Amino acid sequence: MQKEIVLSGIRPTGYLHLGNYFGAMRNYVRMQEDYNCYFFVADWHSLTTHPDTKTLRSSVHRVIAENLACGLDPDKAAIYVQSDVPEIAELYLYLNMMAYKGELEKVPTFKDKVRLNPDNVNAGLLTYPVLMAADILIHRAVKVPVGKDQQQHLEMARNFAERFNHRYGEVFPMPKAFNFNSDLVKIMSLDGKGKMSKSENQMATIYLSDSDELIQKKLKKAQTDQGPSAPGQQKPDYIENLFTLASLVSEPAVVNKFEEDYNNCQIRYGDFKKQLGEDMARFVAPIRDKALAIQQDSAYLDKIMRQGAAKARESASRTIKIVREAMGINY
């Protein structure tokens, strides 16, 4: 039985953090066993908001190294860079003929980017959902892990696929959101204000590249309060987040001890955060060290990128052949 095709991409902007790991990477490692997975670094997408490419090469290498360090296996999944697959750009061109200015201008993420960067409203930003659709449809992927902010982009990819199929014949399956169900862990920032970020509010985010000392420093500064005033009192979100982190990296006995202390109104947050800092540093260290070693091995990185590009292009070229035949562009 053929495995279903799953696709996911990540922009090479900012640094991967705990939210990325527990919200996505850990599940990707499991998915590569059961699905035909394509994971890519979205360097073209990054140009819509980060046109300066001086550090792009090192950022792409870092993202690939961190993905490998988290457990992605290049022999099980195709791990590639978007710009190494020119067929994506060709499909992007064809899909642009089926995308309309009005619908693209209504996309909430486009409106947000325009508000934040009114001097950089480029055509690539406007057609971002079309390129995302091309990323998905080039492999005829049927499952796409997406966050809430990307749900509309996936719906638009379905619309473009339907329009193409209606006009030229059935070529693309309809991609659906991949639902991790109970395996999805949400990690808040350490100051309790939203999610951890790849580039903003860095002292409230734990990155996979952070040193042991920096991790411990960040956790010492994590938001807490005066403690519960009654036994069994419900935890505020920012306290619950610390216990969530502890459940992921600390021994069960340690978590149980601090749970009991909280429920009995005896918790000492200083002790809790010190222990959590030590356990978190112990968890992150192997990923950080492995990613750094891979980054320093340029020959190995080049080999992985070439291997991934070859796998991706094999799939993409099959799709483009079918697309051209359907459109009659096969002179």
N, C-alpha and C positions, 0 to 999 in steps of 0.2 A: 504494500500500500504506500502511495506517495505521501511524503510528509507535506503538511501545509506550509506555505511560505509566509514568513514573518519578516517585517522590515522595521528598523528604527535608526534614527540618526541623531547626532549630537554636534552642536556648533563648537568650533575650537576657540571659543571666547571664554575667558575666565578659567577657573580651576574646578575640577570635580570635587564634590564634598559629600558628607555623610548622607544628605538627602538624596543625592544621585545614586549612591551605593545601595541604600536600603529601599529606596523608592523604585529603582530601575535595575542597576547593574546586577544585583544578587539574583533577580528574577531572570535576567538575560542569560546568566550562567546556567540556570536550570532549563530555560527554553531551548538552548542549543542542543540538548539531548533529544528533544521530542519534535523539533520543527526544523525546517530548512531555513536558516536564519541569515539575513543580510544586515550587518551593522556598519554604518558608514559615518565618516567625519564630514560634516556639512560645510566645507570651506567656501563654496559659492554662496550659500546662505549668509555666511558671516560678512561677506562684502557689502551686504545691503545696509549694515549699520557700522561696520569696522573697515572702511576702505583702505586704511594704512596697512600694507602687507609686510612691513619690516619684520614683525615677529610671527608671521603666520606659519612659516615652516616649523619653527620650534614649538609652536602651540599645537599644530597637527601631530607632531611626533609625541608630545607630552600626552595628548588625549589618547592616542593609540596605546602608548606605554601603560597608562593608567587602566585602560580597558583590559589589556592583557594581564596586568598585575591583579585585577579583580577576579580573573578566572576565565575570561573569554578564550576559547581555543581556536586558533586559525585553521586547524584541521577539521573542525566541526562546523564553524560558521565562516561566512565571507566577511572579512574585516577590511574595509577599503576606504579610499578618499573619493569624495564625490567628483572632483575634477579629473580623476583618472578614468572616468567612464563617460566619454563624449556622447554616447547614445542618450544619456539623460538630457543633454542640452537639445538634441534633435527632437525628442518627444516633448520637451518643454515648449519648443517653437510651435509644434502642431497643436498642442493643447491651448496655447495662447489664442489661437484662432477661434476657440470655443469659450473663451472667458470674456466677460463684458465689464467695461469700465465701472459701471454703476454698482455691480455686485462686489467688485474688488474694493471700491472705496468705502463700502459699508462694513468691511471686516473690522471688528473691534481692535485687534492687534495692530492693524494698519493705522487706525485713528490714534491709538496710544503712541505709536512710534512718531507720527507726525507731530503730535503735541509735545513730545520730548525733544525731537530734533527737527524743528520746522525748516532749518536750512539744508536738510539732506533728504528731501522727499524725492527719491529716485524711482525710476520705473521698476527696478528690481524689487524695491520695497513693496510697490503696488502689486506686483505679480508674484510675490512670495508664495501665496497658496498654490499657484500654478506650478512653480518649481517643486514644491512639496508633493503635489499630485504626481508629477513626473518621476520623482524619487520612488514613490510607491508603485506606480503602474508599470514602470520599466521592468520590474520583476514579476508583475502580476501578483503582487502580495495580497493575501486575503486577511491578514491580521496585522494591526499596527498598534503597539503600545503608545498611548498618548495621554498627556495630562489634560486637565479641564480647559486650559488656555489653547489647546490645539484641536479640541473637538470640532470646532467649526471648520478648520482647515481640512480635517478628514472628511467632513460632510461635503465640502466643496470638491474634494478629490473624487468622491462618489458621483457628484453631479457631472464633472468633466468626463468621467468614464461612461456614464449613461448617455451623455450627448454624443460622444464618439461612437459608441455602440449603435445608437439610433441612426446616426448619419452614415456610418461605414460598415456596419455589421458587428456581430458579437466578437469582440476581441478581449475586453478586460473583465475580469471578475470584480464584484463589488467588495472593496476592502472594508473591514469592520474593526472597531476598536477592540484591542486585546484587553480583557478584564482579568486582573490578577486576583480579584475577590479578596479573601482573607489574607493573602500574602502581601498586600499593599500596606506598607508602613509609611506614615506621614511624619516627617521630622520638621519641627518648628525651629526657628532661629533661637539662639540662647537668650536673647532679650525679650522673647515672647511676642515679637512683632512680625508676623508672617512666616514665610518659609526661609530656610537657608538659601543663600544666593551664591551664584558662581562668581559674581563680581562686586556686589554691593554689601555694605555692612559686614566687613570682613572679620571683625572681632566677635561677631555673634554667629559665625559660621565655622565649622570644623572641616578643613580641607584634607583630602587624602595625602597632600604633600606637606602638611604641617609637622613641625618637629615635636618631640615629646613635651618639651618645655612650653611651647606655644599652646599646645592642646590643654595642658594643665592650667596655664594662665587664663585661657578663654573660659574654661569651666569654672574657675574660681570666681570669675566676674559674671557668671550666668545669673539671670534674674531669679531672686527668691523673695520670700516675704517673712513675716514674723512667726510663721508656723501656724498650724491648726489651733483653733480655740476650743474645739470639742472633739471627743473621740469619734473616729470614723468620718470626719468631715470631708466633703468632696474636694479634690485637689483643683486649684486653678490650672488653666491650660499650660502655663509655663513651668509649673511644678510637675504636672503629668508628663510633660515632654522630657524632663530629666529622668523620671522613672522609666519612660519608654527607652531612652538611651541606655540606661542601666540594664534593662531587660535584654538588650541586644548584645552588650559587651561584658557584663559582669557575671560572676557566678550566681546561680539561683539563691544560694544561702545568703549572699551579700544583699541581694535585692529584697529577700524576705525580711532580713534584719531591719533595713531602713523602712520598709513598708510597715512593719510592726511599730517602729519608733514613731512614724508619722501618725498611724492610727491611735497610738497612745499619747499623742501630743508631746513626745519626747525627742523629736528629731532635731539633730544638730546639723544644719545645712552645710556648715564648714567642713565637717567630717564627711558628709555625703558627697560633696563636690570634690573633695580631695581624693576619695576612693574612686569616684567616677572618672576623674582625670587620669589616675594611674591606669585604670582598666581600659579607658579609651585609647591612651597612648600605646598600650600593649596591643590593642586590636589594630590600630592604624599602621604601626611600625612596619610589619611585614609587607603590606601593600605599598607603602611609601618607598621602602628600600628596594623592592623588586621593580617598581616603576622607574626609579632612578637608574638602576642597573640597565634596564632595557633602553632607556633614553640615551645612555652612554655607548650603547652597542649599535652604531648606525648601520652596520652591515646586516644585522638581524632585523632591524626595523625596515630597511629597504626590502629585504626578502619577504617579510610579512605583507608589506604594502603591495608588492608586485604580485604575490600569491593571491591576495584578496581582490586586486584589480582584475586579474585573469578570470577568477570565478565570477565576479560581478559582470564583466564584459561578455562572458559566455552566455549568461542569462539575458543580459540587456540586448545583445545582438539578435538573439532569437525573437525577442519581442518586437524590435524595430523592423525585422524582416516581415513579420506578420502585419504590423502596422502599415508599412509601405504597400504591401500587397492589397490590404483592405482599402487603402486610400487611392490605389492606382498609381502610386509613385514608384513604379518598378520598371522603368523603361528598358 
